């Protein structure tokens, strides 16, 4: 595992490079991406759902119970012990308030009927996915039973009924998905990858799910600049022949498979 200091230095260097290369809506000539940036990413409206997401977060921040965490991913830059306080998980490992709002807007904009989240944690991002389209069917995967239990209690307390939480190692679930009655693999219109910030795992999940991608699929990869290896994974994903449009927001990498679009990559500040 790379040292915390090495990761921090890498992320600082990557961010300065991002600032040099990034643009806003004025540097975007694709109508699809321009509309996404101006009507979604840069949407400044104050939605009532933001208050619910804030309450969800605050309830976790008040929860000082501890759980035993099983970590199958890249590890934590903060926690040294497997025994962790729920409030600290929410504060340091969960999605930020601004990112939760952005994720809500993306779901609200695209209105996906089926969503897969790889990495539930305590459900901060899951709640944003749910709020973005309450009629969607969300499948969220978490490898740690205690963390998933915490999230599921939150879902119940906040009446989030469109979420199906599954405790499983991600690779196991993706390898063992059952085909539907018409012998086709289940598809997800939006996938949020936030479970294992390692190159091998990220590319493995990408490859396992690639056959399910459609022209309207929206894939979001978290922490694409987490490490040198994650940046390598991101470059490989961008070059895949099925990928046509990508957007690098520094924290996230958005991937689209729109056949009518020329292959193009955007670096957008948001």
Backbone as JSON, one array per atom type, in Angstrom:
{
  "sequence": "XXXXXXXXXXXXXXXXXXXXXXXXXXXXXXXXXXXXXXXXXXXXXXXXXXXXXXXXXXXXXXXXXXXXXXXXXXXXXXXXXXXXXXXXXXXXXXXXXXXXXXXXXXXXXXXXXXXXXXXXXXXXXXXXXXXXXXXXXXXXXXXXXXXXXXXXXXXXXXXXXXXXXXXXXXXXXXXXXXXXXXXXXXXXXXXXXXXXXXXXXXXXXXXXXXXXXXXXXXXXXXXXXXXXXXXXXXXXXXXXXXXXXXXXXXXXXXXXXXXXXXXXXXXXXX",
  "N": [[0.85, -1.2, 0.0], [0.52, 2.19, -0.87], [2.16, 4.97, 0.69], [0.57, 7.39, 2.86], [1.5, 10.01, 2.63], [2.73, 9.98, 0.1], [0.5, 9.54, -1.56], [-0.96, 11.86, -1.03], [0.76, 13.88, -2.01], [0.82, 13.14, -4.69], [-1.88, 13.59, -5.4], [-2.11, 16.35, -5.04], [-0.35, 17.31, -7.0], [-1.65, 16.29, -9.24], [-4.0, 17.72, -9.14], [-3.25, 20.37, -9.66], [-2.4, 20.04, -12.29], [-4.84, 19.35, -13.4], [-6.23, 21.79, -13.07], [-4.84, 23.4, -14.87], [-5.53, 22.24, -17.31], [-8.26, 22.18, -17.44], [-11.61, 23.36, -18.26], [-14.54, 25.47, -18.63], [-18.08, 25.72, -19.39], [-17.74, 27.29, -21.65], [-15.68, 26.29, -23.12], [-16.65, 24.1, -24.39], [-17.86, 22.32, -27.12], [-19.54, 20.34, -27.87], [-22.95, 19.69, -28.18], [-24.39, 17.9, -26.52], [-22.69, 17.58, -24.25], [-22.41, 20.26, -23.53], [-25.05, 20.95, -22.78], [-25.34, 19.19, -20.61], [-23.4, 20.21, -18.86], [-24.25, 22.91, -18.44], [-26.96, 22.72, -17.69], [-27.05, 20.88, -15.68], [-24.53, 20.09, -14.24], [-23.68, 22.67, -13.56], [-25.93, 23.69, -12.39], [-27.53, 25.87, -10.28], [-29.74, 25.9, -8.68], [-31.68, 25.62, -5.66], [-32.6, 22.75, -4.42], [-35.32, 21.07, -2.74], [-34.7, 18.53, -1.91], [-32.08, 18.63, -1.11], [-32.1, 19.4, 1.55], [-33.06, 17.13, 2.8], [-30.99, 15.33, 2.25], [-29.0, 16.57, 3.71], [-29.96, 16.25, 6.32], [-29.84, 13.49, 6.48], [-27.07, 13.11, 6.42], [-26.36, 14.51, 8.78], [-27.56, 12.96, 10.75], [-25.96, 10.72, 10.71], [-23.54, 11.83, 11.48], [-24.06, 12.34, 14.09], [-24.02, 9.88, 15.17], [-22.31, 7.96, 17.25], [-21.66, 5.35, 17.63], [-19.67, 2.37, 17.27], [-18.3, 0.26, 14.69], [-17.14, -2.86, 13.29], [-15.07, -2.84, 10.63], [-14.8, -4.35, 7.49], [-12.5, -4.21, 5.02], [-12.13, -4.31, 1.64], [-10.91, -2.87, -0.26], [-8.78, -0.21, -1.41], [-7.9, 0.6, 0.99], [-7.64, 2.93, 3.8], [-6.86, 6.41, 4.1], [-7.1, 7.6, 6.49], [-8.1, 6.01, 8.66], [-6.69, 3.74, 10.99], [-7.39, 1.53, 12.36], [-9.62, -1.31, 12.36], [-11.88, -1.02, 13.83], [-14.25, 1.36, 13.85], [-15.73, 4.57, 14.24], [-19.03, 5.42, 13.48], [-19.8, 8.07, 12.92], [-17.35, 9.2, 12.2], [-16.72, 7.76, 9.94], [-18.69, 8.69, 8.22], [-17.9, 11.36, 8.08], [-15.3, 11.38, 7.02], [-14.94, 9.33, 5.1], [-17.2, 9.2, 3.55], [-19.21, 10.51, 0.8], [-18.98, 13.98, -0.01], [-21.01, 16.84, 1.01], [-21.46, 18.63, -1.13], [-20.79, 17.03, -3.3], [-22.7, 15.03, -3.06], [-24.97, 16.52, -3.67], [-24.39, 17.12, -6.33], [-24.38, 14.55, -7.45], [-27.04, 13.87, -7.03], [-28.2, 15.74, -8.83], [-27.25, 14.82, -11.29], [-28.51, 12.33, -11.51], [-31.15, 13.21, -11.44], [-31.18, 14.64, -13.81], [-30.68, 12.73, -15.89], [-32.5, 10.72, -15.28], [-32.39, 7.82, -14.76], [-33.76, 4.53, -14.86], [-32.84, 2.23, -13.71], [-30.25, 1.58, -11.42], [-26.92, 0.95, -10.46], [-24.84, 0.76, -7.69], [-21.56, 0.55, -6.73], [-20.21, -0.02, -3.88], [-21.43, 0.86, -1.09], [-20.91, 2.0, 1.45], [-21.79, 4.06, 4.17], [-24.05, 4.94, 2.99], [-24.4, 7.58, 2.02], [-24.01, 8.51, -0.63], [-25.79, 6.78, -1.84], [-28.25, 7.65, -0.87], [-28.41, 10.08, -2.21], [-28.58, 9.19, -4.86], [-31.05, 7.9, -4.72], [-32.78, 10.03, -4.06], [-32.55, 11.55, -6.36], [-34.01, 10.23, -8.32], [-36.76, 8.95, -7.32], [-38.32, 6.88, -8.32], [-36.68, 5.08, -9.46], [-34.92, 1.91, -9.61], [-32.65, 0.83, -7.38], [-29.67, -0.88, -6.97], [-27.37, -1.6, -4.56], [-24.08, -2.31, -3.62], [-22.14, -3.68, -1.0], [-19.24, -4.69, 0.63], [-18.7, -5.03, 3.33], [-20.36, -6.32, 6.06], [-21.22, -5.0, 8.47], [-21.04, -2.28, 7.88], [-22.88, -2.12, 5.77], [-25.18, -2.83, 7.16], [-25.51, -0.6, 8.8], [-26.04, 1.35, 6.84], [-28.42, 0.33, 5.73], [-30.19, 0.59, 7.86], [-30.31, 3.35, 7.97], [-31.54, 3.87, 5.48], [-34.06, 2.8, 5.96], [-34.94, 4.41, 8.08], [-35.18, 6.85, 6.79], [-37.07, 6.4, 4.92], [-36.4, 5.42, 2.36], [-37.25, 3.62, -0.11], [-36.66, 2.5, -2.54], [-34.31, 1.13, -2.73], [-32.16, -1.59, -3.01], [-30.2, -3.33, -1.01], [-27.2, -5.13, -1.05], [-25.03, -7.45, 0.42], [-21.92, -8.26, -0.46], [-18.85, -9.37, -1.91], [-17.58, -7.4, -4.49], [-16.63, -8.39, -6.98], [-17.54, -11.01, -6.88], [-20.34, -10.71, -6.95], [-20.68, -9.45, -9.48], [-19.68, -11.39, -11.16], [-21.52, -13.39, -10.83], [-24.04, -12.59, -11.6], [-27.4, -13.2, -12.41], [-28.93, -14.13, -15.49], [-31.72, -12.5, -17.13], [-35.17, -13.44, -17.83], [-35.35, -13.41, -20.59], [-32.92, -14.2, -21.29], [-30.94, -12.29, -21.26], [-28.35, -10.23, -19.9], [-28.82, -8.48, -16.83], [-29.3, -4.97, -17.04], [-27.98, -1.72, -16.29], [-28.84, 1.6, -16.16], [-27.45, 3.65, -15.06], [-24.34, 3.63, -13.47], [-22.5, 3.76, -10.53], [-19.3, 3.84, -9.57], [-17.66, 3.2, -6.76], [-16.1, 1.67, -4.97], [-13.63, 0.31, -4.81], [-10.63, 1.51, -4.98], [-8.5, 0.8, -6.81], [-6.33, -0.04, -9.49], [-6.42, -2.6, -10.82], [-8.83, -3.75, -9.84], [-10.73, -1.78, -10.57], [-10.59, -1.8, -13.41], [-11.33, -4.42, -13.8], [-14.02, -4.48, -12.9], [-15.06, -2.71, -14.77], [-14.66, -4.16, -17.17], [-16.24, -6.44, -16.66], [-18.78, -5.37, -16.66], [-19.08, -4.15, -19.08], [-20.41, -5.3, -21.26], [-23.03, -4.8, -20.69], [-23.51, -2.18, -21.18], [-25.32, 0.46, -22.73], [-26.5, 2.69, -25.35], [-27.45, 4.82, -23.9], [-26.28, 4.69, -21.43], [-24.85, 5.78, -18.34], [-21.91, 6.12, -16.71], [-20.13, 6.49, -13.7], [-17.07, 7.1, -12.32], [-15.43, 7.12, -9.29], [-12.85, 9.03, -7.65], [-10.73, 9.18, -9.63], [-8.25, 10.27, -9.75], [-6.92, 9.37, -7.57], [-4.56, 7.87, -7.25], [-1.47, 7.04, -8.95], [-1.91, 4.63, -10.28], [-4.72, 4.57, -10.43], [-5.12, 6.69, -12.16], [-3.93, 5.6, -14.4], [-5.73, 3.53, -14.89], [-7.97, 5.05, -15.56], [-7.12, 6.26, -17.96], [-6.97, 4.0, -19.59], [-9.65, 3.22, -19.66], [-10.76, 5.45, -20.99], [-9.71, 5.07, -23.53], [-10.98, 2.84, -24.48], [-12.67, 1.2, -27.13], [-15.49, 1.22, -27.14], [-16.19, 3.35, -25.62], [-17.21, 6.67, -25.96], [-17.52, 9.38, -25.12], [-16.01, 11.16, -22.5], [-15.86, 12.73, -19.29], [-13.81, 14.49, -17.2], [-13.93, 15.47, -13.99], [-12.15, 15.9, -12.05], [-12.6, 14.82, -9.31], [-14.41, 12.87, -10.15], [-14.87, 10.6, -12.92], [-16.77, 10.73, -15.74], [-18.47, 8.6, -17.94], [-19.56, 7.84, -21.21], [-21.44, 6.16, -23.78], [-22.33, 6.87, -26.3], [-23.17, 6.32, -29.51], [-23.62, 8.09, -31.57], [-21.95, 10.16, -31.11], [-18.82, 11.76, -31.67], [-15.61, 10.51, -30.71], [-14.47, 11.95, -27.8], [-12.85, 13.81, -25.25], [-13.31, 15.48, -22.21], [-12.3, 17.96, -19.86], [-13.52, 19.25, -17.08], [-14.23, 21.9, -14.92], [-15.98, 21.8, -11.91]],
  "CA": [[0.0, 0.0, 0.0], [1.31, 3.41, -0.95], [2.09, 5.78, 1.89], [-0.38, 8.49, 2.85], [2.2, 11.2, 2.14], [2.9, 9.82, -1.34], [-0.81, 9.74, -2.18], [-1.33, 13.27, -0.9], [1.59, 14.64, -2.95], [0.35, 12.83, -6.03], [-3.18, 14.24, -5.63], [-1.86, 17.79, -5.17], [0.23, 17.52, -8.33], [-2.69, 16.0, -10.23], [-5.0, 18.78, -9.12], [-2.7, 21.52, -10.38], [-2.45, 19.69, -13.7], [-6.25, 19.45, -13.75], [-6.58, 23.21, -13.2], [-4.24, 23.92, -16.1], [-6.14, 21.65, -18.5], [-9.72, 22.18, -17.38], [-12.35, 24.48, -18.81], [-15.95, 25.5, -18.22], [-18.97, 25.5, -20.53], [-17.31, 28.07, -22.82], [-14.73, 25.52, -23.9], [-17.32, 22.86, -24.8], [-18.55, 22.5, -28.39], [-20.51, 19.26, -28.04], [-24.25, 20.07, -27.61], [-24.72, 16.97, -25.43], [-21.89, 17.9, -23.07], [-22.75, 21.63, -23.15], [-26.31, 20.91, -22.04], [-25.09, 18.53, -19.33], [-22.65, 21.13, -18.0], [-25.0, 24.12, -18.09], [-28.27, 22.43, -17.1], [-26.93, 19.9, -14.59], [-23.33, 20.26, -13.41], [-23.63, 24.04, -13.07], [-27.26, 24.08, -11.92], [-27.4, 26.52, -8.97], [-31.01, 25.9, -7.96], [-31.69, 24.99, -4.34], [-33.67, 21.75, -4.43], [-35.74, 20.66, -1.39], [-34.04, 17.26, -1.57], [-30.81, 18.92, -0.46], [-32.34, 19.44, 2.99], [-33.16, 15.73, 3.24], [-29.64, 14.76, 2.21], [-28.27, 17.16, 4.83], [-30.44, 15.58, 7.53], [-29.28, 12.14, 6.42], [-25.67, 13.23, 6.84], [-26.29, 14.94, 10.18], [-27.92, 11.83, 11.62], [-24.77, 9.87, 10.79], [-22.51, 12.56, 12.24], [-24.42, 12.24, 15.51], [-23.97, 8.47, 15.57], [-20.96, 7.68, 17.76], [-21.46, 3.91, 17.77], [-18.55, 1.84, 16.49], [-18.51, -1.0, 13.98], [-15.93, -3.51, 12.79], [-15.12, -2.67, 9.19], [-14.04, -5.23, 6.6], [-12.12, -3.37, 3.88], [-11.58, -5.08, 0.53], [-10.44, -1.93, -1.27], [-7.43, 0.34, -1.38], [-7.55, 1.02, 2.34], [-8.02, 4.28, 4.2], [-5.79, 7.35, 4.44], [-7.43, 8.17, 7.79], [-8.29, 5.03, 9.73], [-5.64, 2.75, 11.2], [-8.01, 0.38, 13.01], [-10.86, -1.8, 11.75], [-12.98, -0.53, 14.66], [-14.41, 2.75, 13.43], [-16.93, 5.27, 14.67], [-19.88, 5.71, 12.33], [-19.73, 9.5, 12.62], [-16.09, 9.5, 11.53], [-16.82, 7.2, 8.59], [-19.5, 9.64, 7.44], [-17.17, 12.61, 7.93], [-14.05, 11.27, 6.27], [-14.96, 8.34, 4.02], [-18.39, 9.34, 2.73], [-19.27, 11.57, -0.19], [-19.2, 15.3, 0.6], [-22.33, 17.42, 0.8], [-21.51, 19.18, -2.48], [-20.77, 15.92, -4.26], [-24.01, 14.4, -2.96], [-25.88, 17.38, -4.43], [-24.06, 16.94, -7.74], [-24.85, 13.22, -7.83], [-28.49, 14.03, -7.11], [-28.56, 16.46, -10.05], [-26.97, 13.96, -12.43], [-29.6, 11.35, -11.58], [-32.35, 13.97, -11.79], [-31.05, 15.04, -15.21], [-30.77, 11.59, -16.8], [-33.66, 9.92, -14.88], [-32.21, 6.38, -15.01], [-34.73, 3.66, -14.19], [-32.1, 1.22, -12.95], [-28.96, 2.11, -10.98], [-26.03, 0.09, -9.67], [-23.78, 1.45, -6.94], [-20.54, -0.38, -6.25], [-19.63, 0.59, -2.69], [-22.48, 1.59, -0.36], [-20.42, 2.64, 2.67], [-22.92, 4.31, 5.06], [-25.22, 5.28, 2.19], [-24.55, 8.99, 1.69], [-24.21, 8.61, -2.07], [-27.01, 6.02, -2.17], [-29.39, 8.53, -0.59], [-28.46, 11.05, -3.3], [-29.09, 8.46, -6.02], [-32.47, 7.66, -4.47], [-33.48, 11.31, -4.13], [-32.52, 12.04, -7.73], [-35.13, 9.61, -9.03], [-37.38, 8.03, -6.36], [-38.97, 5.74, -8.98], [-35.65, 4.17, -9.98], [-34.59, 0.73, -8.83], [-31.23, 0.95, -7.06], [-28.95, -2.0, -6.35], [-26.12, -1.08, -4.0], [-23.23, -3.39, -3.13], [-21.18, -3.37, 0.06], [-18.57, -5.9, 1.07], [-18.64, -5.1, 4.8], [-21.7, -6.51, 6.61], [-21.59, -4.01, 9.49], [-21.26, -1.01, 7.2], [-24.14, -2.25, 5.06], [-26.25, -2.82, 8.18], [-25.68, 0.81, 9.18], [-26.69, 2.03, 5.72], [-29.79, -0.15, 5.58], [-30.99, 1.22, 8.92], [-30.53, 4.73, 7.52], [-32.53, 3.84, 4.4], [-35.36, 2.55, 6.59], [-35.32, 5.59, 8.87], [-35.5, 7.97, 5.91], [-38.11, 5.99, 3.98], [-35.86, 5.24, 1.01], [-37.77, 2.28, -0.39], [-36.27, 2.02, -3.87], [-32.92, 0.67, -2.64], [-31.93, -3.0, -2.68], [-28.82, -3.42, -0.52], [-26.64, -6.48, -1.11], [-23.7, -7.63, 1.02], [-21.17, -9.18, -1.32], [-17.66, -8.86, -2.57], [-18.06, -6.86, -5.76], [-16.3, -9.3, -8.08], [-18.41, -12.18, -6.77], [-21.67, -10.32, -7.44], [-20.64, -9.17, -10.91], [-19.44, -12.65, -11.85], [-22.63, -14.32, -10.64], [-25.35, -12.02, -11.92], [-28.25, -14.12, -13.16], [-29.59, -13.53, -16.65], [-33.16, -12.34, -17.03], [-35.92, -14.51, -18.49], [-35.07, -13.41, -22.03], [-31.53, -14.64, -21.42], [-30.06, -11.14, -21.35], [-27.82, -9.78, -18.62], [-29.47, -7.26, -16.3], [-28.58, -3.75, -17.4], [-28.15, -0.57, -15.4], [-28.71, 2.81, -16.95], [-26.4, 4.45, -14.4], [-23.49, 2.87, -12.53], [-21.6, 4.6, -9.74], [-18.2, 2.99, -9.12], [-17.02, 3.83, -5.59], [-15.9, 0.62, -4.0], [-12.28, -0.23, -4.7], [-9.84, 2.47, -5.75], [-7.28, 0.17, -7.29], [-6.35, -0.18, -10.94], [-6.86, -3.93, -11.26], [-10.24, -3.93, -9.52], [-11.52, -0.85, -11.37], [-10.65, -2.31, -14.78], [-12.08, -5.68, -13.76], [-15.44, -4.14, -12.85], [-15.37, -2.12, -16.08], [-14.74, -5.23, -18.17], [-17.36, -7.32, -16.35], [-20.04, -4.69, -16.91], [-19.06, -3.47, -20.37], [-21.41, -5.88, -22.16], [-24.36, -4.3, -20.33], [-23.61, -0.76, -21.53], [-26.15, 0.82, -23.87], [-26.26, 4.03, -25.87], [-27.86, 5.81, -22.9], [-25.65, 4.41, -20.14], [-24.03, 6.8, -17.67], [-21.04, 5.49, -15.71], [-19.39, 7.49, -12.92], [-15.96, 6.5, -11.57], [-14.97, 8.0, -8.23], [-11.42, 9.08, -7.3], [-9.89, 8.78, -10.77], [-6.89, 10.79, -9.53], [-6.52, 8.89, -6.24], [-3.18, 7.38, -7.3], [-0.94, 6.86, -10.3], [-2.58, 3.48, -10.88], [-6.09, 4.93, -10.78], [-5.03, 7.5, -13.37], [-3.67, 4.67, -15.49], [-7.0, 2.86, -15.18], [-8.83, 6.03, -16.23], [-6.66, 6.4, -19.34], [-7.36, 2.78, -20.31], [-11.1, 3.31, -19.86], [-11.0, 6.47, -22.01], [-9.29, 4.57, -24.83], [-11.77, 1.69, -24.9], [-13.39, 1.52, -28.37], [-16.92, 1.43, -26.91], [-16.36, 4.64, -24.93], [-17.14, 7.77, -26.92], [-17.37, 10.67, -24.44], [-15.68, 11.14, -21.08], [-15.7, 14.03, -18.62], [-12.99, 14.45, -16.01], [-14.22, 16.59, -13.08], [-11.11, 15.64, -11.06], [-13.07, 13.8, -8.37], [-15.11, 11.83, -10.9], [-14.78, 10.44, -14.35], [-18.05, 10.34, -16.32], [-18.25, 7.83, -19.15], [-20.75, 7.68, -22.04], [-21.25, 5.21, -24.88], [-23.23, 7.39, -27.32], [-22.6, 6.0, -30.82], [-23.75, 9.23, -32.47], [-20.95, 11.16, -30.73], [-17.41, 11.51, -31.96], [-14.84, 10.25, -29.49], [-13.95, 13.22, -27.31], [-12.62, 13.8, -23.8], [-13.43, 16.82, -21.65], [-11.84, 18.2, -18.49], [-14.46, 20.29, -16.71], [-14.25, 22.35, -13.53], [-17.33, 21.91, -11.37]],
  "C": [[0.88, 1.24, 0.0], [1.12, 4.25, 0.3], [1.1, 6.92, 1.72], [0.26, 9.74, 2.26], [2.36, 11.15, 0.63], [1.59, 10.09, -2.07], [-1.21, 11.21, -2.15], [-0.54, 14.13, -1.89], [1.13, 14.4, -4.38], [-0.94, 13.58, -6.35], [-3.04, 15.75, -5.78], [-1.31, 18.1, -6.56], [-0.82, 17.31, -9.42], [-3.71, 17.12, -10.29], [-4.51, 20.03, -9.85], [-2.69, 21.27, -11.89], [-3.88, 19.81, -14.21], [-6.66, 20.9, -13.97], [-6.03, 23.81, -14.48], [-5.0, 23.46, -17.34], [-7.64, 21.83, -18.55], [-10.31, 23.44, -17.97], [-13.74, 24.5, -18.21], [-16.82, 25.32, -19.47], [-18.52, 26.22, -21.8], [-16.29, 27.33, -23.68], [-15.31, 24.22, -24.44], [-18.12, 23.11, -26.07], [-19.52, 21.36, -28.7], [-21.84, 19.68, -27.42], [-24.66, 19.19, -26.43], [-23.99, 17.36, -24.15], [-22.2, 19.33, -22.6], [-24.03, 21.67, -22.33], [-26.13, 20.26, -20.67], [-24.39, 19.48, -18.36], [-23.54, 22.28, -17.52], [-26.29, 23.82, -17.35], [-28.2, 21.49, -15.9], [-25.73, 20.2, -13.7], [-23.27, 21.65, -12.8], [-24.98, 24.57, -12.59], [-27.16, 24.6, -10.48], [-28.71, 26.55, -8.17], [-30.87, 25.19, -6.61], [-32.87, 24.04, -4.27], [-34.04, 21.33, -3.01], [-35.08, 19.36, -0.95], [-32.7, 17.47, -0.88], [-30.97, 18.92, 1.06], [-32.43, 18.03, 3.55], [-31.79, 15.07, 3.28], [-28.79, 15.31, 3.36], [-28.68, 16.5, 6.14], [-29.9, 14.15, 7.62], [-27.84, 12.15, 6.93], [-25.56, 13.56, 8.33], [-26.64, 13.82, 11.14], [-26.75, 10.86, 11.78], [-23.67, 10.53, 11.62], [-22.8, 12.55, 13.74], [-24.3, 10.82, 16.05], [-22.54, 8.11, 15.97], [-20.75, 6.2, 18.08], [-20.29, 3.46, 16.89], [-18.94, 0.53, 15.82], [-17.15, -1.55, 13.57], [-16.0, -3.53, 11.27], [-14.22, -3.69, 8.49], [-13.76, -4.45, 5.33], [-11.46, -4.22, 2.81], [-10.9, -4.18, -0.5], [-9.02, -1.48, -1.07], [-7.0, 0.79, 0.01], [-7.93, 2.46, 2.58], [-6.78, 5.12, 4.48], [-5.95, 7.86, 5.86], [-7.41, 7.13, 8.9], [-7.15, 4.02, 9.78], [-6.2, 1.45, 11.77], [-9.26, -0.03, 12.25], [-12.08, -1.39, 12.56], [-13.12, 0.97, 14.41], [-15.75, 3.31, 13.9], [-17.74, 5.69, 13.44], [-19.81, 7.18, 11.94], [-18.46, 9.86, 11.87], [-16.06, 8.9, 10.13], [-17.57, 8.18, 7.69], [-18.71, 10.91, 7.14], [-16.0, 12.5, 6.97], [-14.1, 10.35, 5.05], [-16.16, 8.5, 3.09], [-18.29, 10.48, 1.74], [-19.56, 12.9, 0.5], [-20.6, 15.81, 0.29], [-22.48, 17.95, -0.63], [-21.55, 18.08, -3.54], [-22.1, 15.16, -4.24], [-25.04, 15.19, -3.76], [-25.65, 17.21, -5.93], [-24.57, 15.59, -8.25], [-26.37, 13.21, -7.96], [-28.9, 14.68, -8.44], [-28.32, 15.6, -11.3], [-28.09, 12.93, -12.61], [-30.9, 12.04, -12.0], [-32.35, 14.33, -13.28], [-31.29, 13.87, -16.16], [-31.97, 10.68, -16.51], [-33.49, 8.42, -15.18], [-33.23, 5.55, -14.22], [-34.05, 2.61, -13.33], [-30.69, 1.73, -12.68], [-28.2, 1.04, -10.22], [-24.99, 0.95, -9.0], [-22.82, 0.39, -6.41], [-19.8, 0.3, -5.1], [-20.64, 1.46, -1.95], [-21.9, 2.51, 0.71], [-21.62, 2.87, 3.59], [-24.1, 4.93, 4.32], [-25.41, 6.74, 1.84], [-24.79, 9.2, 0.19], [-25.49, 7.89, -2.49], [-28.24, 6.88, -1.96], [-29.53, 9.58, -1.69], [-28.99, 10.42, -4.57], [-30.6, 8.27, -5.9], [-33.28, 8.94, -4.62], [-33.57, 11.84, -5.55], [-33.63, 11.47, -8.58], [-35.76, 8.56, -8.12], [-38.05, 6.83, -6.99], [-37.96, 4.75, -9.56], [-35.5, 2.96, -9.07], [-33.08, 0.71, -8.63], [-30.73, -0.34, -6.42], [-27.63, -1.45, -5.85], [-25.36, -2.21, -3.32], [-22.28, -2.89, -2.06], [-20.57, -4.67, 0.55], [-18.57, -6.11, 2.57], [-20.05, -5.23, 5.37], [-22.12, -5.43, 7.6], [-21.84, -2.63, 8.88], [-22.59, -1.03, 6.46], [-25.32, -2.2, 6.02], [-26.56, -1.39, 8.61], [-26.43, 1.56, 8.09], [-28.15, 1.62, 5.59], [-30.71, 0.42, 6.66], [-31.3, 2.67, 8.56], [-31.61, 4.78, 6.44], [-33.94, 3.69, 4.98], [-35.85, 3.8, 7.33], [-35.76, 6.77, 7.99], [-36.5, 7.59, 4.81], [-37.65, 5.84, 2.55], [-36.15, 3.8, 0.58], [-37.37, 1.73, -1.75], [-34.84, 1.48, -3.91], [-32.88, -0.8, -2.23], [-30.46, -3.16, -2.3], [-28.37, -4.88, -0.49], [-25.26, -6.48, -0.47], [-22.97, -8.68, 0.21], [-19.86, -8.54, -1.72], [-18.05, -8.51, -4.01], [-17.83, -7.82, -6.91], [-17.23, -10.51, -8.07], [-19.79, -11.86, -7.33], [-21.66, -10.15, -8.95], [-20.41, -10.44, -11.73], [-20.68, -13.54, -11.86], [-24.0, -13.73, -10.92], [-26.13, -12.99, -12.79], [-28.87, -13.44, -14.36], [-31.09, -13.41, -16.42], [-33.85, -13.43, -17.85], [-35.69, -14.55, -20.0], [-33.6, -13.66, -22.32], [-30.56, -13.5, -21.66], [-29.56, -10.76, -19.96], [-28.61, -8.56, -18.13], [-28.62, -6.04, -16.65], [-28.89, -2.65, -16.4], [-27.91, 0.68, -16.23], [-27.67, 3.77, -16.36], [-25.65, 3.56, -13.43], [-22.54, 3.85, -11.85], [-20.55, 3.7, -9.11], [-17.47, 3.69, -7.97], [-16.68, 2.79, -4.54], [-14.47, 0.15, -3.81], [-11.38, 0.62, -5.6], [-8.47, 1.92, -6.1], [-7.43, -0.11, -8.78], [-6.94, -1.52, -11.37], [-8.35, -4.1, -11.04], [-11.12, -3.04, -10.39], [-11.68, -1.36, -12.8], [-11.42, -3.62, -14.85], [-13.58, -5.42, -13.75], [-15.89, -3.56, -14.2], [-15.57, -3.22, -17.12], [-15.96, -6.14, -17.93], [-18.7, -6.69, -16.7], [-20.16, -4.12, -18.32], [-20.13, -4.01, -21.32], [-22.82, -5.4, -21.86], [-24.56, -2.84, -20.75], [-24.47, -0.57, -22.77], [-25.83, 2.24, -24.31], [-26.56, 5.11, -24.84], [-27.2, 5.61, -21.53], [-24.83, 5.59, -19.65], [-23.22, 6.1, -16.6], [-20.21, 6.58, -15.03], [-18.33, 6.77, -12.09], [-15.46, 7.51, -10.55], [-13.45, 7.92, -8.08], [-10.5, 8.64, -8.43], [-8.47, 9.32, -10.65], [-6.35, 10.4, -8.15], [-5.05, 8.52, -6.2], [-2.74, 7.31, -8.75], [-1.67, 5.73, -11.0], [-4.02, 3.79, -11.26], [-6.11, 5.83, -12.02], [-4.74, 6.63, -14.59], [-4.95, 3.94, -15.89], [-7.93, 3.78, -15.95], [-8.42, 6.2, -17.69], [-7.04, 5.18, -20.17], [-8.86, 2.79, -20.62], [-11.42, 4.3, -20.99], [-10.71, 5.92, -23.42], [-10.11, 3.38, -25.32], [-12.63, 2.06, -26.13], [-14.88, 1.8, -28.16], [-17.21, 2.78, -26.23], [-16.22, 5.76, -25.94], [-16.87, 9.11, -26.24], [-17.0, 10.43, -22.99], [-15.56, 12.57, -20.57], [-14.93, 13.81, -17.34], [-13.32, 15.68, -15.17], [-13.23, 16.63, -11.93], [-11.55, 14.58, -10.07], [-13.66, 12.6, -9.12], [-14.69, 11.79, -12.35], [-16.12, 9.94, -14.87], [-17.8, 9.72, -17.68], [-19.58, 7.63, -19.88], [-20.41, 6.81, -23.26], [-22.12, 5.59, -26.08], [-22.61, 7.22, -28.72], [-22.66, 7.17, -31.78], [-22.72, 10.31, -32.19], [-19.56, 10.77, -31.24], [-16.66, 11.3, -30.66], [-14.17, 11.54, -29.04], [-13.87, 13.18, -25.79], [-12.58, 15.24, -23.28], [-12.9, 16.84, -20.22], [-12.59, 19.44, -18.01], [-14.35, 20.62, -15.21], [-15.69, 22.43, -13.03], [-17.31, 21.62, -9.86]]
}
